[in-house]
């Protein structure tokens, strides 16, 4: 089983969108039994809160089921539990490495790096542009599946 944790600052916008979309992708391809997918925050600000209404509305608009979710914070134990810990931006990556105590096993990566792009995922918390975030999510999550296929993991 491949274990993936999507991580952003608050775990109510980007990481939740990625968790729901990636679960949808693997389900559509009949691969659900090969994955354990979750999401978390680097901060404690939104702990216990449901996904942001903008994320909920965008996923609904696209016909993507929202996974049941309440925001949680990433822990050091998550580093051992997951195969891939995927951050949305450079600040997330720094905070994830701090929480994990480093990245000795090269498990922490930025989402769009799988698509060969170095930039951060658009943050709708500041822009309100959930469409841009969704496009980045689609690009990054699709690239993860391609990467895993090339690695002969799926």
Backbone as JSON Lines, residues from 0, in Angstrom:
{"i":0,"aa":"X","n":[0.84,-1.18,0.0],"ca":[0.0,0.0,0.0],"c":[0.88,1.24,0.0]}
{"i":1,"aa":"X","n":[0.52,2.22,-0.83],"ca":[1.25,3.48,-0.92],"c":[0.52,4.5,-0.04]}
{"i":2,"aa":"X","n":[1.25,5.07,0.9],"ca":[0.65,6.01,1.85],"c":[1.11,7.43,1.52]}
{"i":3,"aa":"X","n":[0.11,8.3,1.26],"ca":[0.39,9.68,0.86],"c":[-0.31,10.64,1.81]}
{"i":4,"aa":"X","n":[0.45,11.63,2.3],"ca":[-0.1,12.68,3.14],"c":[0.1,14.01,2.43]}
{"i":5,"aa":"X","n":[-1.02,14.69,2.13],"ca":[-0.97,16.02,1.53],"c":[-0.98,17.03,2.67]}
{"i":6,"aa":"X","n":[-0.1,18.04,2.59],"ca":[0.07,18.98,3.69],"c":[0.06,20.43,3.2]}
{"i":7,"aa":"X","n":[-0.69,21.27,3.92],"ca":[-0.66,22.71,3.7],"c":[-0.66,23.4,5.06]}
{"i":8,"aa":"X","n":[-0.83,24.69,5.07],"ca":[-0.74,25.44,6.33],"c":[-1.86,25.09,7.3]}
{"i":9,"aa":"X","n":[-3.11,25.13,6.84],"ca":[-4.24,24.96,7.75],"c":[-5.03,23.68,7.58]}
{"i":10,"aa":"X","n":[-4.85,22.97,6.47],"ca":[-5.55,21.71,6.19],"c":[-7.06,21.89,5.99]}
{"i":11,"aa":"X","n":[-7.42,23.04,5.4],"ca":[-8.84,23.24,5.08],"c":[-9.05,23.63,3.62]}
{"i":12,"aa":"X","n":[-7.98,23.99,2.91],"ca":[-8.11,24.41,1.5],"c":[-7.35,23.46,0.56]}
{"i":13,"aa":"X","n":[-6.06,23.72,0.4],"ca":[-5.27,23.02,-0.61],"c":[-5.07,21.53,-0.33]}
{"i":14,"aa":"X","n":[-4.62,21.19,0.86],"ca":[-4.34,19.77,1.14],"c":[-5.62,18.94,1.13]}
{"i":15,"aa":"X","n":[-6.71,19.54,1.6],"ca":[-8.0,18.83,1.57],"c":[-8.47,18.64,0.14]}
{"i":16,"aa":"X","n":[-8.27,19.66,-0.71],"ca":[-8.64,19.53,-2.11],"c":[-7.82,18.42,-2.77]}
{"i":17,"aa":"X","n":[-6.53,18.38,-2.47],"ca":[-5.66,17.32,-3.03],"c":[-6.07,15.94,-2.54]}
{"i":18,"aa":"X","n":[-6.36,15.82,-1.25],"ca":[-6.77,14.54,-0.7],"c":[-8.02,14.03,-1.41]}
{"i":19,"aa":"X","n":[-9.02,14.89,-1.56],"ca":[-10.28,14.49,-2.21],"c":[-10.06,14.18,-3.68]}
{"i":20,"aa":"X","n":[-9.3,15.03,-4.38],"ca":[-9.1,14.81,-5.81],"c":[-8.26,13.56,-6.06]}
{"i":21,"aa":"X","n":[-7.2,13.35,-5.29],"ca":[-6.36,12.18,-5.5],"c":[-7.15,10.89,-5.2]}
{"i":22,"aa":"X","n":[-7.97,10.92,-4.14],"ca":[-8.83,9.76,-3.85],"c":[-9.78,9.49,-5.01]}
{"i":23,"aa":"X","n":[-10.32,10.53,-5.59],"ca":[-11.2,10.41,-6.76],"c":[-10.43,9.79,-7.94]}
{"i":24,"aa":"X","n":[-9.23,10.3,-8.2],"ca":[-8.42,9.79,-9.32],"c":[-8.13,8.29,-9.17]}
{"i":25,"aa":"X","n":[-7.67,7.88,-8.01],"ca":[-7.31,6.48,-7.84],"c":[-8.56,5.6,-7.87]}
{"i":26,"aa":"X","n":[-9.67,6.1,-7.36],"ca":[-10.92,5.36,-7.43],"c":[-11.37,5.18,-8.88]}
{"i":27,"aa":"X","n":[-11.27,6.24,-9.67],"ca":[-11.66,6.17,-11.09],"c":[-10.83,5.15,-11.86]}
{"i":28,"aa":"X","n":[-9.6,4.95,-11.43],"ca":[-8.69,4.03,-12.12],"c":[-8.67,2.65,-11.48]}
{"i":29,"aa":"X","n":[-9.53,2.43,-10.5],"ca":[-9.59,1.13,-9.84],"c":[-8.39,0.81,-8.98]}
{"i":30,"aa":"X","n":[-7.76,1.84,-8.44],"ca":[-6.53,1.65,-7.67],"c":[-6.69,1.94,-6.18]}
{"i":31,"aa":"X","n":[-7.91,2.15,-5.73],"ca":[-8.15,2.57,-4.34],"c":[-7.53,1.64,-3.31]}
{"i":32,"aa":"X","n":[-7.53,0.34,-3.59],"ca":[-7.0,-0.61,-2.61],"c":[-5.47,-0.55,-2.5]}
{"i":33,"aa":"X","n":[-4.82,0.21,-3.39],"ca":[-3.37,0.34,-3.35],"c":[-2.89,1.55,-2.55]}
{"i":34,"aa":"X","n":[-3.84,2.39,-2.11],"ca":[-3.47,3.66,-1.49],"c":[-4.12,3.88,-0.14]}
{"i":35,"aa":"X","n":[-3.38,4.57,0.72],"ca":[-3.92,5.2,1.93],"c":[-3.61,6.67,1.76]}
{"i":36,"aa":"X","n":[-4.65,7.51,1.73],"ca":[-4.51,8.94,1.42],"c":[-5.09,9.75,2.57]}
{"i":37,"aa":"X","n":[-4.35,10.78,3.0],"ca":[-4.85,11.66,4.03],"c":[-4.26,13.05,3.82]}
{"i":38,"aa":"X","n":[-4.58,13.96,4.74],"ca":[-4.03,15.32,4.66],"c":[-3.87,15.88,6.07]}
{"i":39,"aa":"X","n":[-3.03,16.9,6.17],"ca":[-2.74,17.5,7.47],"c":[-2.24,18.93,7.28]}
{"i":40,"aa":"X","n":[-2.11,19.62,8.4],"ca":[-1.63,21.0,8.44],"c":[-0.26,21.06,9.08]}
{"i":41,"aa":"X","n":[0.47,22.14,8.8],"ca":[1.7,22.39,9.54],"c":[1.41,23.25,10.76]}
{"i":42,"aa":"X","n":[0.27,23.93,10.78],"ca":[-0.08,24.8,11.91],"c":[-1.22,24.18,12.71]}
{"i":43,"aa":"X","n":[-1.55,24.81,13.82],"ca":[-2.66,24.37,14.66],"c":[-3.89,25.26,14.49]}
{"i":44,"aa":"X","n":[-3.81,26.26,13.64],"ca":[-4.84,27.29,13.54],"c":[-6.24,26.78,13.22]}
{"i":45,"aa":"X","n":[-6.35,25.76,12.4],"ca":[-7.66,25.29,11.94],"c":[-8.03,23.9,12.48]}
{"i":46,"aa":"X","n":[-7.27,23.37,13.43],"ca":[-7.49,22.02,13.94],"c":[-8.97,21.81,14.3]}
{"i":47,"aa":"X","n":[-9.53,20.74,13.77],"ca":[-10.92,20.39,14.04],"c":[-11.93,21.01,13.1]}
{"i":48,"aa":"X","n":[-11.5,21.97,12.28],"ca":[-12.42,22.63,11.37],"c":[-12.65,21.82,10.1]}
{"i":49,"aa":"X","n":[-13.85,21.96,9.5],"ca":[-14.14,21.28,8.24],"c":[-13.44,22.0,7.08]}
{"i":50,"aa":"X","n":[-13.47,21.42,5.89],"ca":[-12.88,22.07,4.72],"c":[-13.51,23.45,4.46]}
{"i":51,"aa":"X","n":[-12.73,24.35,3.93],"ca":[-13.18,25.69,3.56],"c":[-14.31,25.58,2.54]}
{"i":52,"aa":"X","n":[-15.29,26.45,2.68],"ca":[-16.45,26.4,1.76],"c":[-16.04,26.56,0.3]}
{"i":53,"aa":"X","n":[-14.94,27.29,0.04],"ca":[-14.46,27.44,-1.34],"c":[-13.97,26.12,-1.91]}
{"i":54,"aa":"X","n":[-13.29,25.33,-1.09],"ca":[-12.84,24.0,-1.51],"c":[-14.03,23.09,-1.73]}
{"i":55,"aa":"X","n":[-14.97,23.11,-0.8],"ca":[-16.18,22.29,-0.92],"c":[-16.94,22.65,-2.2]}
{"i":56,"aa":"X","n":[-17.14,23.95,-2.43],"ca":[-17.89,24.39,-3.62],"c":[-17.18,24.03,-4.92]}
{"i":57,"aa":"X","n":[-15.86,24.19,-4.97],"ca":[-15.11,23.88,-6.2],"c":[-15.16,22.38,-6.5]}
{"i":58,"aa":"X","n":[-14.96,21.56,-5.49],"ca":[-15.03,20.11,-5.71],"c":[-16.43,19.7,-6.15]}
{"i":59,"aa":"X","n":[-17.44,20.26,-5.53],"ca":[-18.83,19.96,-5.91],"c":[-19.08,20.37,-7.37]}
{"i":60,"aa":"X","n":[-18.6,21.56,-7.74],"ca":[-18.74,22.06,-9.11],"c":[-18.11,21.1,-10.12]}
{"i":61,"aa":"X","n":[-17.0,20.49,-9.74],"ca":[-16.28,19.57,-10.63],"c":[-16.77,18.12,-10.54]}
{"i":62,"aa":"X","n":[-17.73,17.86,-9.64],"ca":[-18.25,16.5,-9.48],"c":[-17.31,15.58,-8.73]}
{"i":63,"aa":"X","n":[-16.45,16.15,-7.9],"ca":[-15.47,15.38,-7.12],"c":[-16.02,15.21,-5.7]}
{"i":64,"aa":"X","n":[-16.18,13.98,-5.21],"ca":[-16.66,13.79,-3.84],"c":[-15.65,14.32,-2.81]}
{"i":65,"aa":"X","n":[-16.16,15.01,-1.82],"ca":[-15.33,15.49,-0.72],"c":[-15.15,14.36,0.29]}
{"i":66,"aa":"X","n":[-13.91,14.06,0.64],"ca":[-13.69,13.03,1.65],"c":[-14.1,13.6,3.01]}
{"i":67,"aa":"X","n":[-14.63,12.76,3.9],"ca":[-14.95,13.24,5.25],"c":[-13.67,13.78,5.89]}
{"i":68,"aa":"X","n":[-13.74,14.98,6.48],"ca":[-12.5,15.6,6.91],"c":[-12.7,16.64,8.01]}
{"i":69,"aa":"X","n":[-11.79,16.63,8.95],"ca":[-11.59,17.69,9.93],"c":[-10.09,17.94,9.99]}
{"i":70,"aa":"X","n":[-9.69,19.19,10.05],"ca":[-8.27,19.54,10.02],"c":[-7.51,18.92,11.19]}
{"i":71,"aa":"X","n":[-6.34,18.39,10.86],"ca":[-5.41,17.84,11.86],"c":[-4.02,18.39,11.58]}
{"i":72,"aa":"X","n":[-3.15,18.32,12.57],"ca":[-1.77,18.77,12.38],"c":[-0.86,17.58,12.12]}
{"i":73,"aa":"X","n":[0.06,17.77,11.2],"ca":[1.1,16.76,10.94],"c":[1.92,16.56,12.2]}
{"i":74,"aa":"X","n":[2.35,15.32,12.42],"ca":[3.2,14.99,13.57],"c":[4.5,14.36,13.09]}
{"i":75,"aa":"X","n":[5.46,14.27,13.97],"ca":[6.72,13.61,13.64],"c":[6.49,12.15,13.27]}
{"i":76,"aa":"X","n":[5.52,11.51,13.9],"ca":[5.22,10.1,13.6],"c":[4.72,9.91,12.17]}
{"i":77,"aa":"X","n":[4.13,10.95,11.6],"ca":[3.64,10.85,10.21],"c":[4.78,10.59,9.24]}
{"i":78,"aa":"X","n":[5.97,11.06,9.57],"ca":[7.1,10.86,8.67],"c":[7.37,9.37,8.47]}
{"i":79,"aa":"X","n":[7.28,8.59,9.52],"ca":[7.49,7.14,9.39],"c":[6.27,6.43,8.8]}
{"i":80,"aa":"X","n":[5.09,6.95,9.07],"ca":[3.85,6.31,8.63],"c":[3.63,6.41,7.13]}
{"i":81,"aa":"X","n":[4.01,7.53,6.52],"ca":[3.71,7.79,5.1],"c":[4.93,7.6,4.22]}
{"i":82,"aa":"X","n":[4.67,7.19,2.96],"ca":[5.73,7.05,1.96],"c":[6.08,8.39,1.34]}
{"i":83,"aa":"X","n":[5.05,9.23,1.15],"ca":[5.22,10.54,0.54],"c":[4.46,11.56,1.37]}
{"i":84,"aa":"X","n":[5.14,12.64,1.76],"ca":[4.52,13.75,2.46],"c":[4.64,14.93,1.51]}
{"i":85,"aa":"X","n":[3.51,15.37,0.98],"ca":[3.51,16.3,-0.14],"c":[2.98,17.67,0.29]}
{"i":86,"aa":"X","n":[3.89,18.64,0.3],"ca":[3.54,20.0,0.68],"c":[3.12,20.83,-0.51]}
{"i":87,"aa":"X","n":[2.38,21.9,-0.21],"ca":[1.84,22.75,-1.25],"c":[2.75,23.92,-1.62]}
{"i":88,"aa":"X","n":[3.6,24.34,-0.69],"ca":[4.48,25.48,-0.98],"c":[5.78,25.35,-0.19]}
{"i":89,"aa":"X","n":[6.7,26.25,-0.48],"ca":[8.03,26.2,0.13],"c":[7.98,26.35,1.65]}
{"i":90,"aa":"X","n":[7.07,27.21,2.15],"ca":[6.95,27.36,3.6],"c":[6.45,26.06,4.23]}
{"i":91,"aa":"X","n":[5.51,25.39,3.57],"ca":[5.03,24.09,4.07],"c":[6.19,23.11,4.15]}
{"i":92,"aa":"X","n":[7.01,23.06,3.12],"ca":[8.13,22.12,3.08],"c":[9.07,22.37,4.26]}
{"i":93,"aa":"X","n":[9.42,23.64,4.5],"ca":[10.3,23.97,5.63],"c":[9.66,23.52,6.96]}
{"i":94,"aa":"X","n":[8.38,23.81,7.13],"ca":[7.7,23.43,8.37],"c":[7.55,21.92,8.5]}
{"i":95,"aa":"X","n":[7.32,21.23,7.41],"ca":[7.22,19.77,7.45],"c":[8.56,19.16,7.87]}
{"i":96,"aa":"X","n":[9.65,19.69,7.32],"ca":[10.97,19.19,7.7],"c":[11.26,19.46,9.17]}
{"i":97,"aa":"X","n":[10.83,20.61,9.66],"ca":[11.0,20.93,11.08],"c":[10.21,19.96,11.94]}
{"i":98,"aa":"X","n":[8.96,19.71,11.58],"ca":[8.12,18.79,12.36],"c":[8.7,17.38,12.34]}
{"i":99,"aa":"X","n":[9.18,16.96,11.17],"ca":[9.71,15.6,11.01],"c":[11.13,15.45,11.55]}
{"i":100,"aa":"X","n":[11.79,16.54,11.84],"ca":[13.18,16.47,12.3],"c":[14.14,16.24,11.15]}
{"i":101,"aa":"X","n":[13.78,16.72,9.96],"ca":[14.59,16.55,8.76],"c":[13.86,15.72,7.72]}
{"i":102,"aa":"X","n":[14.6,15.3,6.72],"ca":[14.02,14.47,5.65],"c":[15.08,13.49,5.15]}
{"i":103,"aa":"X","n":[15.55,12.65,6.05],"ca":[16.62,11.71,5.73],"c":[16.24,10.71,4.63]}
{"i":104,"aa":"X","n":[14.96,10.39,4.5],"ca":[14.52,9.38,3.52],"c":[13.93,9.99,2.26]}
{"i":105,"aa":"X","n":[14.08,11.31,2.08],"ca":[13.6,12.01,0.88],"c":[12.12,11.73,0.61]}
{"i":106,"aa":"X","n":[11.3,11.87,1.64],"ca":[9.87,11.63,1.52],"c":[9.08,12.92,1.34]}
{"i":107,"aa":"X","n":[9.66,14.05,1.71],"ca":[8.96,15.33,1.68],"c":[9.21,16.01,0.35]}
{"i":108,"aa":"X","n":[8.11,16.29,-0.36],"ca":[8.22,16.9,-1.68],"c":[7.11,17.92,-1.89]}
{"i":109,"aa":"X","n":[7.37,18.85,-2.79],"ca":[6.37,19.84,-3.14],"c":[5.51,19.27,-4.27]}
{"i":110,"aa":"X","n":[4.19,19.47,-4.18],"ca":[3.24,18.87,-5.13],"c":[3.62,19.1,-6.58]}
{"i":111,"aa":"X","n":[3.86,20.34,-6.97],"ca":[4.09,20.61,-8.38],"c":[5.46,20.14,-8.87]}
{"i":112,"aa":"X","n":[6.33,19.72,-7.95],"ca":[7.62,19.16,-8.38],"c":[7.4,17.86,-9.16]}
{"i":113,"aa":"X","n":[6.32,17.16,-8.88],"ca":[6.03,15.93,-9.62],"c":[5.72,16.24,-11.09]}
{"i":114,"aa":"X","n":[5.26,17.46,-11.35],"ca":[4.95,17.89,-12.71],"c":[6.13,18.65,-13.33]}
{"i":115,"aa":"X","n":[7.27,18.64,-12.64],"ca":[8.46,19.31,-13.15],"c":[8.41,20.82,-13.02]}
{"i":116,"aa":"X","n":[7.57,21.3,-12.1],"ca":[7.41,22.74,-11.9],"c":[7.84,23.08,-10.47]}
{"i":117,"aa":"X","n":[8.61,24.13,-10.31],"ca":[9.12,24.48,-8.99],"c":[8.22,25.39,-8.18]}
{"i":118,"aa":"X","n":[7.21,25.96,-8.81],"ca":[6.41,26.96,-8.09],"c":[5.46,26.34,-7.06]}
{"i":119,"aa":"X","n":[4.95,27.2,-6.21],"ca":[4.01,26.79,-5.17],"c":[2.61,26.62,-5.75]}
{"i":120,"aa":"X","n":[1.78,25.81,-5.08],"ca":[0.37,25.69,-5.42],"c":[-0.31,27.0,-5.01]}
{"i":121,"aa":"X","n":[-1.14,27.52,-5.88],"ca":[-1.87,28.76,-5.59],"c":[-2.63,28.6,-4.27]}
{"i":122,"aa":"X","n":[-2.53,29.6,-3.4],"ca":[-3.18,29.54,-2.08],"c":[-4.46,30.36,-2.1]}
{"i":123,"aa":"X","n":[-5.63,29.69,-2.13],"ca":[-6.9,30.41,-2.22],"c":[-7.27,31.15,-0.94]}
{"i":124,"aa":"X","n":[-6.59,30.84,0.16],"ca":[-6.88,31.54,1.41],"c":[-6.64,33.04,1.22]}
{"i":125,"aa":"X","n":[-5.6,33.36,0.43],"ca":[-5.25,34.76,0.21],"c":[-5.87,35.33,-1.06]}
{"i":126,"aa":"X","n":[-6.03,34.49,-2.08],"ca":[-6.5,34.99,-3.38],"c":[-8.0,34.79,-3.6]}
{"i":127,"aa":"X","n":[-8.6,33.8,-2.94],"ca":[-9.99,33.46,-3.2],"c":[-10.18,32.73,-4.51]}
{"i":128,"aa":"X","n":[-9.08,32.43,-5.2],"ca":[-9.13,31.8,-6.53],"c":[-9.01,30.28,-6.4]}
{"i":129,"aa":"X","n":[-10.13,29.65,-6.13],"ca":[-10.14,28.19,-5.98],"c":[-9.98,27.48,-7.31]}
{"i":130,"aa":"X","n":[-10.28,28.16,-8.41],"ca":[-10.07,27.58,-9.74],"c":[-8.57,27.35,-9.98]}
{"i":131,"aa":"X","n":[-7.75,28.35,-9.68],"ca":[-6.3,28.2,-9.87],"c":[-5.77,27.06,-9.0]}
{"i":132,"aa":"X","n":[-6.25,26.98,-7.77],"ca":[-5.83,25.91,-6.87],"c":[-6.25,24.55,-7.42]}
{"i":133,"aa":"X","n":[-7.46,24.48,-7.96],"ca":[-7.94,23.22,-8.52],"c":[-7.07,22.8,-9.72]}
{"i":134,"aa":"X","n":[-6.73,23.75,-10.58],"ca":[-5.89,23.42,-11.74],"c":[-4.52,22.91,-11.3]}
{"i":135,"aa":"X","n":[-3.94,23.54,-10.27],"ca":[-2.66,23.06,-9.73],"c":[-2.83,21.66,-9.12]}
{"i":136,"aa":"X","n":[-3.95,21.44,-8.44],"ca":[-4.24,20.13,-7.84],"c":[-4.32,19.05,-8.9]}
{"i":137,"aa":"X","n":[-5.06,19.31,-9.96],"ca":[-5.2,18.34,-11.06],"c":[-3.83,18.03,-11.66]}
{"i":138,"aa":"X","n":[-3.05,19.07,-11.94],"ca":[-1.74,18.88,-12.54],"c":[-0.82,18.06,-11.62]}
{"i":139,"aa":"X","n":[-0.77,18.44,-10.35],"ca":[0.13,17.76,-9.42],"c":[-0.29,16.33,-9.12]}
{"i":140,"aa":"X","n":[-1.57,16.12,-8.88],"ca":[-2.04,14.77,-8.53],"c":[-1.92,13.81,-9.72]}
{"i":141,"aa":"X","n":[-2.2,14.3,-10.91],"ca":[-2.04,13.47,-12.11],"c":[-0.56,13.1,-12.28]}
{"i":142,"aa":"X","n":[0.31,14.06,-12.03],"ca":[1.75,13.81,-12.15],"c":[2.24,12.79,-11.11]}
{"i":143,"aa":"X","n":[1.65,12.8,-9.92],"ca":[2.02,11.8,-8.91],"c":[1.72,10.4,-9.44]}
{"i":144,"aa":"X","n":[0.55,10.21,-10.01],"ca":[0.21,8.88,-10.55],"c":[1.16,8.48,-11.67]}
{"i":145,"aa":"X","n":[1.51,9.42,-12.53],"ca":[2.47,9.12,-13.6],"c":[3.82,8.74,-13.0]}
{"i":146,"aa":"X","n":[4.26,9.48,-12.0],"ca":[5.52,9.19,-11.31],"c":[5.5,7.79,-10.71]}
{"i":147,"aa":"X","n":[4.43,7.45,-10.01],"ca":[4.33,6.13,-9.38],"c":[4.29,5.01,-10.43]}
{"i":148,"aa":"X","n":[3.67,5.28,-11.56],"ca":[3.66,4.31,-12.66],"c":[5.07,4.08,-13.19]}
{"i":149,"aa":"X","n":[5.83,5.16,-13.37],"ca":[7.21,5.04,-13.85],"c":[8.1,4.34,-12.85]}
{"i":150,"aa":"X","n":[7.76,4.49,-11.55],"ca":[8.53,3.83,-10.5],"c":[8.09,2.38,-10.31]}
{"i":151,"aa":"X","n":[7.12,1.97,-11.11],"ca":[6.56,0.58,-11.04],"c":[5.91,0.32,-9.68]}
{"i":152,"aa":"X","n":[5.34,1.37,-9.08],"ca":[4.65,1.2,-7.79],"c":[3.18,0.89,-7.99]}
{"i":153,"aa":"X","n":[2.64,1.26,-9.17],"ca":[1.24,0.95,-9.48],"c":[1.14,0.32,-10.86]}
